[in-house]
Amino acid sequence: MSEAVLELYGHSRRVGLIEWHPTTSGILFSAGYDYKILIWNLDIAEAVKMIDCHSDVILCMSFNTDGSLVATSCKDKKLRVIEPRSGRVLQEANCKNHKVNRVVFLGNMKRLLTTGVSRWNTRQIALWDQEDLSMPIIEEEIDGLSGLLFPFYDADTHMLYLAGKGDGNIRYYEISTEKPYLQYLMEFRSPAPQKGLGVMPKHGLDVGACEVFRFYKLVTLKGLIEPISMIVPRRSETYQEDIYPMTPGTEPALTTSEWLSGINRDPVLMSLKEGYQRPSQLVFKAPVKEKKSVVVNGIDLLENVPPRTENELLRMFFRQQDELRRLKDELTQKDVRIRQLELELNNLKNAPNM
């Protein structure tokens, strides 16, 4: 890419955030260091609405499922829920006791999740009712590190992923509408610190391998992009509908004019089943590399390299389970065959002489 498709002018200071509307084609939101949010109609390349309710730099924006509401976190220590077409602030929380950095809508739960720093300078997450921001439903301290916590929510599996800037860890939580609301599950650990993270859309995942989330991690020191796959550890001989429900696709639910006129509509859903292939049917095969070996005392060190990541460990574990199951089946079949031969031999011994 060497030339811009459109150039949009409207902010008086530099732009810090941009977000696409989740259900509408041609609507873009931008937040600048002039403390304003502009809503752009890309069909005419003009700003059609200005939201001017913030008194400091806007740190984060997040939409609800149909894009009728936008939540913002701001440097003025306030959390807001805004009706974007009118610019009206529906709910506002004054977070004096802790600094809120990031906010994300939790699908259709009517909940918000924020990440920030507590009064004791520890990283913290909080769960809020979007219709009542007077106080959080729960607050939970994470650790004493200083990097930002990036929240990523998967509405299909109700999974929350927390990734810290400057460290290599990604924590997994399951979110529910009932207590305890936030259930810690596991943690992915890597020695390579991350500077930022991107996410693959659902329709780009490998459903045949039970992949439910994929990060693209910007490694701080190396300047490289490292993919990290979140895989459900199960055999995938058939399409796993429980972890792949209908999910928002690429087709917009509304035109620009429809949304601007006040219409709201949920995303157009798609099934991921068409992308399913059994592992044995996958067309792509990695190029075969020449096998090398480093033998010390009769042990091939390259043949016995330990798993480097949690996903590799899980794959190795289930491969070994499958191999053990196959060997047990073969042993059972051989036992049955031996018993059959023994019966035939006894029958021959006991048969009268002809």
C-alpha positions as CSV (number, residue, x, y, z in Angstrom):
1,M,0.0,0.0,0.0
2,S,1.6,3.2,-1.1
3,E,-1.4,5.6,-1.6
4,A,-4.4,6.3,0.6
5,V,-7.9,5.5,-0.6
6,L,-9.3,8.4,1.4
7,E,-7.9,11.3,3.4
8,L,-10.2,12.6,6.1
9,Y,-9.7,16.0,7.7
10,G,-11.6,17.2,10.7
11,H,-9.6,16.9,14.0
12,S,-7.7,19.9,15.2
13,R,-5.0,17.7,16.8
14,R,-3.6,14.3,16.0
15,V,-5.8,11.2,16.0
16,G,-5.3,8.6,18.7
17,L,-8.0,6.0,18.0
18,I,-10.1,4.7,15.1
19,E,-12.8,2.1,15.2
20,W,-15.1,0.6,12.5
21,H,-18.8,0.5,13.3
22,P,-19.6,-3.3,13.9
23,T,-22.7,-3.6,11.7
24,T,-22.7,-0.8,9.2
25,S,-20.7,-0.4,6.0
26,G,-19.0,3.0,5.5
27,I,-19.1,4.3,9.1
28,L,-15.8,5.1,10.9
29,F,-15.2,6.5,14.4
30,S,-12.1,8.5,15.2
31,A,-11.0,10.0,18.6
32,G,-8.4,12.8,18.6
33,Y,-6.2,14.6,21.1
34,D,-8.7,17.5,20.7
35,Y,-10.9,15.4,23.1
36,K,-13.6,14.8,20.4
37,I,-15.0,11.8,18.6
38,L,-15.9,12.3,14.9
39,I,-18.3,9.9,13.0
40,W,-17.3,9.7,9.4
41,N,-19.5,8.8,6.4
42,L,-17.0,7.3,4.0
43,D,-19.4,7.4,1.1
44,I,-19.0,11.2,1.1
45,A,-15.6,11.3,2.9
46,E,-17.0,13.7,5.5
47,A,-17.6,13.8,9.3
48,V,-21.4,13.7,9.9
49,K,-21.4,13.9,13.7
50,M,-19.2,15.2,16.5
51,I,-19.3,13.8,20.1
52,D,-18.0,16.4,22.4
53,C,-18.5,15.2,26.0
54,H,-14.9,14.4,27.1
55,S,-12.6,16.8,29.0
56,D,-9.3,14.9,28.3
57,V,-7.7,12.4,25.9
58,I,-9.9,9.4,25.0
59,L,-8.1,6.2,25.8
60,C,-10.4,3.5,24.4
61,M,-13.7,3.0,22.5
62,S,-15.8,-0.1,22.3
63,F,-19.2,-0.9,20.7
64,N,-22.0,-3.1,21.9
65,T,-23.2,-5.9,19.6
66,D,-25.5,-3.9,17.2
67,G,-23.4,-0.7,17.4
68,S,-26.2,1.4,19.0
69,L,-23.9,2.3,22.0
70,V,-20.3,3.1,22.4
71,A,-18.3,3.0,25.7
72,T,-15.3,5.1,26.3
73,S,-12.5,5.4,28.8
74,C,-10.9,8.8,29.2
75,K,-7.9,10.3,30.9
76,D,-10.3,12.4,33.0
77,K,-10.9,9.2,35.0
78,K,-14.4,8.8,33.7
79,L,-16.1,5.8,32.1
80,R,-19.0,6.7,29.8
81,V,-21.7,4.9,27.8
82,I,-22.8,7.1,24.9
83,E,-25.6,7.0,22.3
84,P,-23.4,7.9,19.3
85,R,-25.9,9.4,16.9
86,S,-27.2,11.9,19.4
87,G,-24.0,12.2,21.4
88,R,-25.9,11.8,24.6
89,V,-24.2,10.3,27.6
90,L,-26.4,7.6,29.0
91,Q,-24.2,6.5,31.9
92,E,-21.1,7.9,33.5
93,A,-18.8,6.6,36.2
94,N,-16.2,8.7,38.0
95,C,-13.4,6.3,38.7
96,K,-11.5,8.3,41.3
97,N,-10.2,5.3,43.2
98,H,-8.6,3.7,40.1
99,K,-7.4,4.6,36.7
100,V,-9.4,3.0,33.8
101,N,-7.3,2.4,30.6
102,R,-9.3,0.0,28.5
103,V,-13.0,-0.9,28.2
104,V,-14.8,-3.6,26.2
105,F,-18.5,-4.5,25.8
106,L,-19.2,-8.2,26.7
107,G,-21.5,-9.1,23.9
108,N,-25.2,-9.3,24.8
109,M,-24.6,-9.6,28.5
110,K,-25.2,-5.8,29.1
111,R,-21.9,-5.8,30.9
112,L,-18.7,-3.8,30.5
113,L,-15.2,-4.9,31.5
114,T,-12.4,-2.4,32.2
115,T,-8.7,-2.8,32.9
116,G,-6.7,-0.2,34.7
117,V,-4.7,0.5,37.9
118,S,-5.9,0.5,41.5
119,R,-5.1,3.1,44.1
120,W,-2.3,0.7,45.3
121,N,-0.7,0.8,41.9
122,T,-1.6,-2.8,41.0
123,R,-3.2,-3.9,37.7
124,Q,-6.9,-4.4,38.0
125,I,-10.0,-5.5,36.1
126,A,-13.6,-4.5,36.9
127,L,-17.0,-5.7,35.7
128,W,-19.8,-3.1,35.3
129,D,-23.5,-3.1,34.5
130,Q,-23.9,-0.9,31.4
131,E,-27.2,0.5,32.7
132,D,-25.8,1.4,36.2
133,L,-22.2,2.6,36.4
134,S,-22.5,3.9,40.0
135,M,-20.2,1.1,41.2
136,P,-18.5,-2.0,39.6
137,I,-20.1,-5.4,40.1
138,I,-16.8,-6.9,41.0
139,E,-13.1,-5.8,41.0
140,E,-10.1,-8.1,40.9
141,E,-6.5,-7.3,41.2
142,I,-4.1,-9.0,38.8
143,D,-0.5,-8.3,39.7
144,G,1.9,-5.5,40.4
145,L,3.4,-5.0,36.9
146,S,3.2,-1.7,35.2
147,G,2.2,-2.5,31.6
148,L,-1.2,-1.9,30.2
149,L,-3.7,-4.9,30.2
150,F,-5.3,-5.4,26.9
151,P,-8.7,-7.2,27.1
152,F,-10.0,-9.4,24.3
153,Y,-13.5,-10.9,24.6
154,D,-14.9,-13.8,22.5
155,A,-18.8,-13.6,22.7
156,D,-19.1,-17.1,21.1
157,T,-17.3,-18.9,23.9
158,H,-17.7,-16.3,26.7
159,M,-13.9,-16.2,27.0
160,L,-11.9,-13.2,28.1
161,Y,-8.2,-13.0,27.3
162,L,-6.0,-10.5,29.2
163,A,-2.6,-9.7,27.7
164,G,-0.1,-7.4,29.4
165,K,2.0,-5.0,27.5
166,G,5.7,-5.6,28.2
167,D,5.2,-9.1,29.5
168,G,4.6,-12.4,27.6
169,N,1.6,-13.7,29.5
170,I,-2.0,-14.1,28.4
171,R,-4.6,-15.1,31.0
172,Y,-7.9,-16.9,30.2
173,Y,-11.1,-16.3,32.0
174,E,-14.7,-17.5,31.5
175,I,-17.4,-14.9,32.0
176,S,-20.9,-15.7,33.2
177,T,-24.0,-13.7,34.2
178,E,-24.0,-15.3,37.7
179,K,-21.6,-15.4,40.5
180,P,-18.6,-15.6,40.5
181,Y,-19.0,-13.8,37.1
182,L,-15.3,-14.1,36.3
183,Q,-13.7,-17.5,36.5
184,Y,-9.9,-17.8,36.0
185,L,-8.9,-20.8,33.9
186,M,-5.3,-20.8,32.7
187,E,-2.3,-18.7,31.7
188,F,-0.2,-18.8,28.6
189,R,3.4,-17.8,29.3
190,S,6.1,-16.8,27.0
191,P,9.6,-15.3,27.8
192,A,9.3,-12.9,24.8
193,P,7.5,-9.7,25.9
194,Q,4.7,-8.3,23.7
195,K,4.4,-4.7,22.5
196,G,1.0,-5.1,21.0
197,L,-1.5,-7.8,19.8
198,G,-3.9,-8.2,16.9
199,V,-6.6,-10.8,16.5
200,M,-7.7,-13.0,13.5
201,P,-11.4,-12.7,12.7
202,K,-13.4,-15.9,13.5
203,H,-13.9,-16.9,9.8
204,G,-10.1,-17.1,9.5
205,L,-9.6,-19.7,12.2
206,D,-8.7,-23.4,11.6
207,V,-11.9,-25.0,12.8
208,G,-10.6,-28.5,11.9
209,A,-7.9,-28.1,14.6
210,C,-10.5,-26.7,17.2
211,E,-8.8,-23.3,17.1
212,V,-11.1,-20.8,18.9
213,F,-8.8,-17.7,19.0
214,R,-5.7,-16.5,17.3
215,F,-3.4,-13.7,18.4
216,Y,-0.7,-12.0,16.3
217,K,1.9,-10.9,18.8
218,L,4.3,-8.0,18.1
219,V,7.5,-9.1,19.9
220,T,9.2,-6.1,21.5
221,L,12.8,-7.0,21.1
222,K,12.9,-8.9,17.8
223,G,10.3,-6.7,15.9
224,L,8.6,-9.9,14.7
225,I,5.0,-11.0,14.5
226,E,4.4,-14.3,16.3
227,P,1.0,-16.1,15.9
228,I,-0.4,-17.7,19.1
229,S,-3.3,-20.1,18.7
230,M,-5.8,-20.9,21.4
231,I,-6.9,-24.5,20.7
232,V,-9.5,-26.6,22.6
233,P,-7.8,-29.9,23.4
234,R,-10.1,-32.4,21.8
235,R,-10.2,-34.6,18.8
236,S,-12.1,-33.0,15.8
237,E,-13.4,-35.9,13.8
238,T,-16.6,-34.0,13.3
239,Y,-17.5,-30.3,13.3
240,Q,-17.6,-29.0,16.9
241,E,-20.8,-27.0,16.9
242,D,-20.7,-26.2,20.7
243,I,-17.5,-24.1,20.3
244,Y,-18.4,-22.7,16.9
245,P,-21.9,-21.3,17.1
246,M,-23.2,-18.9,14.4
247,T,-20.9,-15.9,14.5
248,P,-20.9,-12.3,13.0
249,G,-19.7,-12.5,9.4
250,T,-18.3,-10.1,6.8
251,E,-21.7,-8.9,5.4
252,P,-22.9,-5.5,6.8
253,A,-26.4,-5.5,8.4
254,L,-27.1,-1.9,7.5
255,T,-26.2,0.7,5.0
256,T,-24.7,4.0,6.0
257,S,-28.0,5.9,5.4
258,E,-30.0,3.3,7.4
259,W,-27.8,3.6,10.4
260,L,-27.7,7.4,10.3
261,S,-31.5,7.5,10.1
262,G,-31.7,5.7,13.5
263,I,-32.1,2.0,12.5
264,N,-30.3,-0.6,14.6
265,R,-29.8,-4.2,13.5
266,D,-27.8,-7.2,14.9
267,P,-24.9,-8.5,12.9
268,V,-25.5,-10.9,10.0
269,L,-24.4,-14.3,11.3
270,M,-22.6,-17.0,9.4
271,S,-21.6,-20.6,10.1
272,L,-18.0,-21.7,10.1
273,K,-18.9,-25.3,9.1
274,E,-18.1,-24.7,5.5
275,G,-14.5,-24.1,6.5
276,Y,-14.3,-27.4,8.4
277,Q,-12.0,-30.1,7.0
278,R,-10.9,-33.2,8.8
279,P,-7.2,-33.1,9.7
280,S,-6.5,-35.9,7.2
281,Q,-8.2,-33.9,4.4
282,L,-6.2,-30.7,4.8
283,V,-4.7,-29.8,1.4
284,F,-1.7,-27.8,2.7
285,K,1.3,-29.7,3.7
286,A,4.5,-28.2,5.2
287,P,7.6,-28.7,3.1
288,V,9.6,-31.7,4.2
289,K,12.9,-30.7,5.7
290,E,16.0,-32.9,5.8
291,K,16.1,-34.6,9.1
292,K,19.2,-33.7,11.1
293,S,20.5,-35.4,14.2
294,V,22.8,-34.6,17.1
295,V,23.6,-37.9,18.9
296,V,25.1,-37.9,22.3
297,N,25.5,-41.2,24.2
298,G,23.1,-42.8,21.9
299,I,20.3,-40.1,22.3
300,D,19.2,-37.9,19.4
301,L,19.0,-34.5,21.1
302,L,17.0,-32.9,18.2
303,E,14.6,-35.8,18.2
304,N,13.8,-35.2,21.9
305,V,13.3,-31.4,21.9
306,P,10.9,-30.5,24.7
307,P,7.7,-28.6,23.8
308,R,8.2,-24.8,23.7
309,T,4.6,-23.7,24.3
310,E,1.5,-24.8,26.2
311,N,-0.2,-25.6,22.9
312,E,2.7,-27.8,21.7
313,L,2.5,-29.6,25.1
314,L,-1.2,-30.2,24.7
315,R,-0.8,-31.5,21.1
316,M,2.0,-33.8,22.2
317,F,-0.2,-35.1,25.1
318,F,-3.2,-35.9,22.9
319,R,-1.0,-37.5,20.2
320,Q,0.5,-39.8,22.9
321,Q,-3.0,-40.6,24.2
322,D,-4.2,-41.5,20.6
323,E,-1.1,-43.7,20.1
324,L,-1.7,-45.4,23.5
325,R,-5.4,-46.0,22.6
326,R,-4.4,-47.5,19.3
327,L,-1.9,-49.9,20.9
328,K,-4.5,-51.0,23.4
329,D,-7.0,-51.7,20.7
330,E,-4.4,-53.8,18.8
331,L,-3.6,-55.7,22.0
332,T,-7.3,-56.4,22.6
333,Q,-7.8,-57.7,19.1
334,K,-4.8,-60.0,19.4
335,D,-6.0,-61.3,22.7
336,V,-9.4,-62.1,21.1
337,R,-7.6,-63.9,18.2
338,I,-5.5,-65.9,20.7
339,R,-8.6,-67.1,22.5
340,Q,-10.3,-68.0,19.3
341,L,-7.2,-70.1,18.2
342,E,-7.1,-71.8,21.6
343,L,-10.8,-72.8,21.3
344,E,-10.2,-74.1,17.8
345,L,-7.2,-76.1,19.1
346,N,-9.3,-77.6,22.0
347,N,-12.0,-78.5,19.6
348,L,-9.6,-80.3,17.4
349,K,-8.1,-82.2,20.4
350,N,-11.5,-83.3,21.7
351,A,-13.0,-84.2,18.3
352,P,-13.5,-88.0,17.8
353,N,-11.1,-89.7,15.4
354,M,-12.5,-90.0,11.9
